Amino acid sequence: MHRILIVEDDVINAQYLSNGLRQQGADVVLCRDGVQGLALAVGQGWDVIVLDRMLPNDFDGLKIVQALRATGSTTPVLILSALSAIDERVAGLNAGGDDYLTKPFAFTELSARIDALLRRSQTAPSGYRLEVADLRVDLMARKAERAGQALALQPREFRLLSFLMQHADRVVTRTMLLEAVWNYHFDPETNVIDVHMSRLRAKVDKGFSPALIHTVRGIGYSLTSNPDALP
């Protein structure tokens, strides 16, 4: 049974979500206050958090997910919002959300997105590790290190690095990254990838040699110790 926290101040919508998820067998806790929602999100183990973007008392969903990520939590977060503009979606993902669903929505779509987040959060088989040069990623322990030094990665950075490692020595497009790491489909020209890639490079390559993360102009990125072989 999956444990799901819903932080939603709209009474009707909150009840609609909780009833639907409980009927599917989930253990659901409902919260309509941002402050309490943050306390619950940080203090207990959840499989998924469904988080409304706009909450009362100037404590919106973005503040909650930012505070949650600051604790090192990797719990998948699905942000709900009536704000549908691309910039708003990007802001939600940049804040640390794993997916962004605009209102109004069909319950079947919300359920499918939660299922996708649950699949992505499942741990890899015991002992499964990825290695490129002196860079190592342990998918089970969700840890990364380079030259024996631990890398302090945020959840999104870890997923991004894992995807690059799984496609080492190959070029991955921006669209591939959006779909695999953000589970999102929108204009691949958005700067959300560039922002996260810049942060990841600062942690993976700065102070180490050789550089492993490379930009393939006009296409995407590649993680490789042999950049001369890239197109």
C-alpha contacts under 8 A as a table, 3 or more apart, distances in Angstrom:
res1	aa1	res2	aa2	distance
1	M	25	G	6.48
1	M	26	A	5.59
1	M	27	D	6.50
2	H	25	G	7.76
2	H	26	A	5.10
2	H	27	D	5.95
2	H	46	W	7.81
2	H	47	D	5.94
2	H	48	V	7.98
3	R	26	A	6.11
3	R	27	D	4.74
3	R	28	V	5.97
3	R	29	V	7.88
3	R	45	G	7.83
3	R	46	W	5.20
3	R	47	D	5.30
3	R	48	V	6.89
4	I	26	A	6.85
4	I	27	D	6.15
4	I	28	V	4.91
4	I	29	V	6.44
4	I	46	W	5.80
4	I	47	D	5.93
4	I	48	V	5.08
4	I	49	I	5.68
4	I	50	V	7.33
5	L	28	V	5.90
5	L	29	V	5.00
5	L	30	L	6.12
5	L	31	C	7.58
5	L	41	A	7.35
5	L	46	W	6.73
5	L	48	V	6.64
5	L	49	I	4.77
5	L	50	V	6.13
6	I	14	A	7.38
6	I	18	S	7.46
6	I	28	V	7.25
6	I	29	V	6.25
6	I	30	L	4.92
6	I	31	C	6.05
6	I	49	I	5.99
6	I	50	V	4.74
6	I	51	L	6.02
7	V	14	A	7.89
7	V	30	L	6.23
7	V	31	C	4.79
7	V	32	R	5.53
7	V	33	D	6.97
7	V	34	G	7.11
7	V	37	G	5.86
7	V	49	I	7.73
7	V	50	V	6.27
7	V	51	L	4.92
7	V	52	D	5.98
8	E	11	V	7.58
8	E	13	N	7.54
8	E	14	A	5.58
8	E	30	L	7.59
8	E	31	C	6.35
8	E	32	R	4.91
8	E	33	D	7.40
8	E	51	L	6.45
8	E	52	D	5.14
8	E	55	L	7.29
9	D	14	A	6.99
9	D	31	C	7.46
9	D	32	R	4.13
9	D	33	D	6.42
9	D	52	D	7.65
9	D	55	L	6.29
9	D	56	P	7.53
10	D	13	N	5.45
10	D	14	A	5.86
10	D	32	R	7.36
11	V	14	A	5.16
11	V	15	Q	6.14
11	V	32	R	7.82
12	I	15	Q	5.30
12	I	16	Y	6.13
13	N	16	Y	4.98
13	N	17	L	6.19
14	A	17	L	5.25
14	A	18	S	6.14
14	A	30	L	7.25
14	A	32	R	7.97
15	Q	18	S	5.15
15	Q	19	N	5.89
16	Y	19	N	5.41
16	Y	20	G	6.21
17	L	20	G	5.28
17	L	21	L	6.18
17	L	107	F	7.58
18	S	21	L	5.27
18	S	22	R	5.99
18	S	28	V	6.27
18	S	29	V	7.79
18	S	30	L	7.01
19	N	22	R	5.20
19	N	23	Q	6.15
20	G	23	Q	5.20
20	G	24	Q	6.60
20	G	107	F	7.62
21	L	24	Q	5.08
21	L	25	G	6.66
21	L	26	A	5.60
21	L	28	V	7.16
21	L	111	S	7.73
22	R	25	G	5.00
22	R	26	A	4.83
22	R	27	D	6.36
22	R	28	V	6.41
23	Q	26	A	7.30
31	C	34	G	7.94
31	C	36	Q	7.13
31	C	37	G	5.89
32	R	37	G	7.32
33	D	36	Q	5.48
33	D	37	G	5.80
33	D	55	L	7.21
33	D	56	P	7.38
34	G	37	G	4.78
34	G	38	L	6.13
34	G	55	L	6.28
34	G	56	P	7.32
34	G	59	F	5.84
34	G	60	D	6.77
34	G	61	G	7.33
34	G	64	I	7.25
35	V	38	L	5.31
35	V	39	A	6.47
35	V	59	F	7.28
36	Q	39	A	5.04
36	Q	40	L	6.16
37	G	40	L	5.14
37	G	41	A	5.99
37	G	64	I	7.75
38	L	41	A	4.98
38	L	42	V	6.12
38	L	64	I	5.61
38	L	67	A	7.78
38	L	68	L	7.31
39	A	42	V	5.42
39	A	43	G	5.80
40	L	43	G	5.14
40	L	44	Q	5.95
41	A	44	Q	6.12
41	A	45	G	7.69
41	A	46	W	7.46
41	A	49	I	7.49
41	A	68	L	7.08
42	V	45	G	7.90
42	V	68	L	6.12
42	V	71	T	7.70
42	V	73	S	7.67
46	W	49	I	6.80
46	W	75	T	6.65
47	D	75	T	6.38
47	D	76	P	7.01
47	D	118	L	7.03
48	V	75	T	6.12
48	V	76	P	5.08
48	V	77	V	5.94
48	V	78	L	7.53
48	V	114	I	7.22
48	V	117	L	7.51
48	V	118	L	7.21
49	I	75	T	7.19
49	I	76	P	6.32
49	I	77	V	4.79
49	I	78	L	6.22
50	V	77	V	5.94
50	V	78	L	4.86
50	V	79	I	6.07
50	V	80	L	7.17
51	L	61	G	6.12
51	L	77	V	6.87
51	L	78	L	6.04
51	L	79	I	4.82
51	L	80	L	5.92
52	D	55	L	6.71
52	D	60	D	7.74
52	D	61	G	5.70
52	D	79	I	5.76
52	D	80	L	4.68
52	D	81	S	6.02
53	R	60	D	5.73
53	R	61	G	4.25
53	R	62	L	6.40
53	R	79	I	6.12
53	R	80	L	5.69
53	R	81	S	5.08
54	M	59	F	7.90
54	M	60	D	4.96
54	M	61	G	6.07
54	M	81	S	6.89
55	L	58	D	6.96
55	L	59	F	5.97
55	L	60	D	4.72
55	L	61	G	6.60
56	P	59	F	6.23
56	P	60	D	7.06
59	F	63	K	6.48
59	F	64	I	7.62
60	D	63	K	5.66
60	D	64	I	6.79
61	G	64	I	5.03
61	G	65	V	6.28
61	G	79	I	7.49
62	L	65	V	5.25
62	L	66	Q	6.05
62	L	92	G	6.41
62	L	95	A	6.03
63	K	66	Q	5.16
63	K	67	A	6.09
63	K	95	A	7.98
64	I	67	A	5.20
64	I	68	L	6.07
65	V	68	L	4.89
65	V	69	R	6.11
65	V	77	V	7.59
65	V	95	A	6.53
65	V	96	G	5.95
65	V	97	G	6.61
66	Q	69	R	5.23
66	Q	70	A	6.17
66	Q	95	A	5.50
66	Q	96	G	6.11
67	A	70	A	5.03
67	A	71	T	6.76
68	L	71	T	5.49
68	L	72	G	7.14
68	L	73	S	6.04
69	R	72	G	5.14
69	R	73	S	5.29
69	R	74	T	7.03
69	R	96	G	6.53
69	R	154	Q	7.12
69	R	155	P	7.54
70	A	73	S	7.40
72	G	154	Q	6.63
72	G	155	P	7.40
73	S	155	P	7.37
74	T	154	Q	7.92
74	T	155	P	5.21
75	T	121	S	7.99
76	P	97	G	7.40
76	P	98	D	5.90
76	P	117	L	6.28
76	P	118	L	7.66
76	P	121	S	7.18
77	V	96	G	7.88
77	V	97	G	5.21
77	V	98	D	5.29
77	V	99	D	6.73
78	L	97	G	6.23
78	L	98	D	5.92
78	L	99	D	4.86
78	L	100	Y	5.79
78	L	101	L	7.23
78	L	114	I	7.46
79	I	92	G	7.13
79	I	97	G	6.36
79	I	98	D	7.79
79	I	99	D	6.17
79	I	100	Y	4.72
79	I	101	L	6.16
80	L	100	Y	6.04
80	L	101	L	5.05
80	L	102	T	5.78
80	L	103	K	6.83
81	S	84	S	7.17
81	S	100	Y	7.55
81	S	101	L	6.51
81	S	102	T	4.93
81	S	103	K	5.69
82	A	102	T	5.42
82	A	103	K	4.75
82	A	104	P	7.22
83	L	88	E	6.26
83	L	89	R	7.75
83	L	102	T	6.67
83	L	103	K	7.83
84	S	88	E	6.50
84	S	89	R	6.72
84	S	102	T	5.75
84	S	103	K	7.94
85	A	88	E	5.27
85	A	89	R	6.48
86	I	89	R	5.11
86	I	90	V	6.15
87	D	90	V	5.07
87	D	91	A	6.10
88	E	91	A	5.01
88	E	92	G	6.30
89	R	92	G	5.11
89	R	93	L	6.36
89	R	100	Y	6.32
90	V	93	L	5.13
90	V	94	N	5.95
90	V	190	T	7.80
90	V	192	V	6.39
91	A	94	N	5.06
91	A	95	A	6.05
92	G	95	A	5.22
92	G	96	G	6.80
92	G	97	G	5.68
92	G	100	Y	6.87
93	L	96	G	5.33
93	L	97	G	4.59
93	L	98	D	6.25
93	L	99	D	6.80
93	L	100	Y	7.23
93	L	182	W	7.64
93	L	192	V	7.75
94	N	97	G	6.99
94	N	192	V	6.58
96	G	156	R	7.13
97	G	100	Y	7.11
98	D	117	L	7.68
98	D	156	R	7.92
98	D	182	W	5.88
98	D	183	N	7.42
99	D	113	R	7.82
99	D	182	W	6.46
99	D	183	N	6.51
99	D	184	Y	6.83
101	L	105	F	7.43
101	L	110	L	7.54
102	T	105	F	6.52
105	F	109	E	7.05
105	F	110	L	7.28
106	A	109	E	5.40
106	A	110	L	6.60
107	F	110	L	5.02
107	F	111	S	6.05
108	T	111	S	5.09
108	T	112	A	6.15
109	E	112	A	5.03
109	E	113	R	6.17
110	L	113	R	5.15
110	L	114	I	6.23
111	S	114	I	5.14
111	S	115	D	6.22
112	A	115	D	5.05
112	A	116	A	6.24
113	R	116	A	4.99
113	R	117	L	6.28
114	I	117	L	5.07
114	I	118	L	6.20
115	D	118	L	5.06
115	D	119	R	6.24
116	A	119	R	5.14
116	A	120	R	6.26
117	L	120	R	5.14
117	L	121	S	6.17
118	L	121	S	5.17
118	L	122	Q	6.43
119	R	122	Q	5.48
123	T	139	L	6.79
123	T	140	M	5.37
124	A	128	Y	6.45
124	A	139	L	5.70
124	A	140	M	5.19
125	P	128	Y	5.68
125	P	140	M	6.68
126	S	140	M	6.10
127	G	138	D	7.37
127	G	140	M	6.80
128	Y	138	D	6.35
128	Y	139	L	6.15
128	Y	140	M	6.60
129	R	136	R	7.03
129	R	137	V	5.61
129	R	138	D	4.57
129	R	139	L	6.06
129	R	140	M	7.95
130	L	136	R	5.69
130	L	137	V	5.10
130	L	138	D	6.56
130	L	139	L	7.75
130	L	162	S	7.99
130	L	165	M	6.58
130	L	166	Q	7.28
131	E	134	D	7.11
131	E	135	L	5.68
131	E	136	R	4.55
131	E	137	V	6.50
131	E	165	M	7.41
132	V	135	L	5.25
132	V	136	R	6.63
132	V	165	M	7.23
132	V	168	A	7.45
132	V	224	T	7.25
132	V	225	S	7.22
133	A	225	S	6.54
134	D	146	R	5.52
134	D	147	A	5.17
134	D	148	G	7.84
135	L	144	A	7.49
135	L	145	E	5.94
135	L	146	R	4.40
135	L	147	A	6.60
136	R	144	A	5.65
136	R	145	E	5.41
136	R	146	R	6.27
137	V	142	R	7.32
137	V	143	K	5.88
137	V	144	A	4.36
137	V	145	E	6.62
137	V	162	S	7.08
138	D	141	A	5.53
138	D	142	R	5.55
138	D	143	K	5.27
138	D	144	A	6.24
139	L	142	R	4.86
139	L	143	K	6.92
139	L	162	S	7.65
140	M	143	K	7.98
142	R	158	F	7.45
143	K	150	A	7.58
143	K	151	L	7.57
143	K	158	F	7.97
144	A	150	A	6.02
144	A	151	L	5.51
144	A	152	A	7.83
144	A	153	L	7.78
144	A	158	F	7.82
145	E	148	G	5.73
145	E	149	Q	5.13
145	E	150	A	4.19
145	E	151	L	5.12
146	R	149	Q	5.19
146	R	150	A	6.57
146	R	151	L	7.04
146	R	204	V	7.13
151	L	203	K	6.57
151	L	204	V	7.26
152	A	203	K	7.59
153	L	156	R	7.93
153	L	157	E	5.62
153	L	158	F	5.70
153	L	200	L	7.76
153	L	203	K	7.77
154	Q	157	E	5.16
154	Q	158	F	6.18
155	P	158	F	5.13
155	P	159	R	6.38
156	R	159	R	5.16
156	R	160	L	6.11
156	R	181	V	7.41
156	R	196	H	7.97
157	E	160	L	4.99
157	E	161	L	6.03
157	E	196	H	6.76
157	E	197	M	7.93
157	E	199	R	7.90
157	E	200	L	6.06
158	F	161	L	5.15
158	F	162	S	6.03
159	R	162	S	5.03
159	R	163	F	6.14
159	R	181	V	6.15
160	L	163	F	5.25
160	L	164	L	6.32
160	L	177	L	7.58
160	L	181	V	5.99
161	L	164	L	5.10
161	L	165	M	6.05
161	L	200	L	7.56
162	S	165	M	5.01
162	S	166	Q	6.08
163	F	166	Q	5.10
163	F	167	H	6.38
163	F	177	L	7.93
163	F	180	A	7.66
163	F	181	V	7.42
164	L	167	H	5.12
164	L	168	A	5.88
164	L	172	V	7.56
164	L	222	S	6.73
164	L	223	L	5.78
165	M	168	A	4.82
165	M	223	L	6.55
167	H	170	R	5.61
167	H	171	V	7.58
167	H	172	V	7.37
167	H	222	S	7.90
167	H	223	L	7.62
168	A	222	S	6.82
168	A	223	L	5.25
168	A	224	T	5.76
169	D	222	S	6.39
169	D	223	L	5.95
169	D	224	T	4.71
169	D	225	S	7.65
169	D	226	N	7.44
169	D	230	L	7.79
170	R	222	S	5.86
170	R	223	L	7.35
170	R	224	T	7.70
170	R	230	L	7.70
171	V	216	V	7.34
171	V	219	I	7.73
171	V	220	G	6.53
171	V	221	Y	5.62
171	V	222	S	4.76
171	V	223	L	7.92
171	V	230	L	7.61
172	V	176	M	6.24
172	V	177	L	7.03
172	V	219	I	7.65
172	V	220	G	5.60
172	V	221	Y	5.50
172	V	222	S	6.15
173	T	176	M	5.15
173	T	177	L	6.46
173	T	219	I	5.53
173	T	220	G	4.25
173	T	221	Y	6.54
174	R	177	L	5.12
174	R	178	L	6.25
174	R	188	P	5.82
174	R	189	E	7.99
174	R	193	I	7.29
174	R	219	I	7.16
174	R	220	G	5.26
174	R	221	Y	7.67
175	T	178	L	5.14
175	T	179	E	6.22
175	T	185	H	7.76
175	T	188	P	5.58
176	M	179	E	5.31
176	M	180	A	5.97
177	L	180	A	5.20
177	L	181	V	5.47
177	L	182	W	7.20
177	L	193	I	7.73
178	L	181	V	5.64
178	L	182	W	5.02
178	L	183	N	6.20
178	L	184	Y	5.59
178	L	185	H	6.63
178	L	188	P	7.36
178	L	193	I	7.56
179	E	182	W	5.69
179	E	183	N	4.37
179	E	184	Y	5.05
179	E	185	H	6.16
180	A	183	N	5.43
180	A	184	Y	7.92
187	D	190	T	5.99
190	T	193	I	7.07
191	N	194	D	5.07
191	N	195	V	6.17
192	V	195	V	5.31
192	V	196	H	6.44
193	I	196	H	5.35
193	I	197	M	5.91
194	D	197	M	5.04
194	D	198	S	5.97
195	V	198	S	5.31
195	V	199	R	6.50
196	H	199	R	5.14
196	H	200	L	6.12
197	M	200	L	4.96
197	M	201	R	6.02
198	S	201	R	5.18
198	S	202	A	6.29
199	R	202	A	5.19
199	R	203	K	6.63
200	L	203	K	5.26
200	L	204	V	6.04
201	R	204	V	5.05
201	R	205	D	5.33
201	R	206	K	6.87
201	R	213	I	6.58
202	A	205	D	5.88
202	A	206	K	5.10
203	K	206	K	6.04
204	V	208	F	7.60
204	V	212	L	7.78
204	V	213	I	8.00
205	D	208	F	5.27
205	D	209	S	7.00
205	D	210	P	7.51
205	D	211	A	5.21
205	D	212	L	6.53
205	D	213	I	7.32
206	K	211	A	7.93
208	F	211	A	6.88
210	P	225	S	7.02
211	A	214	H	7.58
211	A	225	S	7.34
212	L	223	L	5.30
212	L	224	T	5.18
212	L	225	S	5.45
213	I	221	Y	7.16
213	I	222	S	5.87
213	I	223	L	4.51
213	I	224	T	6.56
214	H	221	Y	5.64
214	H	222	S	5.28
214	H	223	L	6.20
214	H	224	T	7.52
214	H	227	P	7.26
215	T	220	G	6.13
215	T	221	Y	4.56
215	T	222	S	6.51
216	V	219	I	5.56
216	V	220	G	5.18
216	V	221	Y	5.21
216	V	222	S	6.98
216	V	230	L	7.68
216	V	231	P	7.44
217	R	220	G	6.55
224	T	227	P	6.05
226	N	229	A	5.95
226	N	230	L	7.70
227	P	230	L	5.36
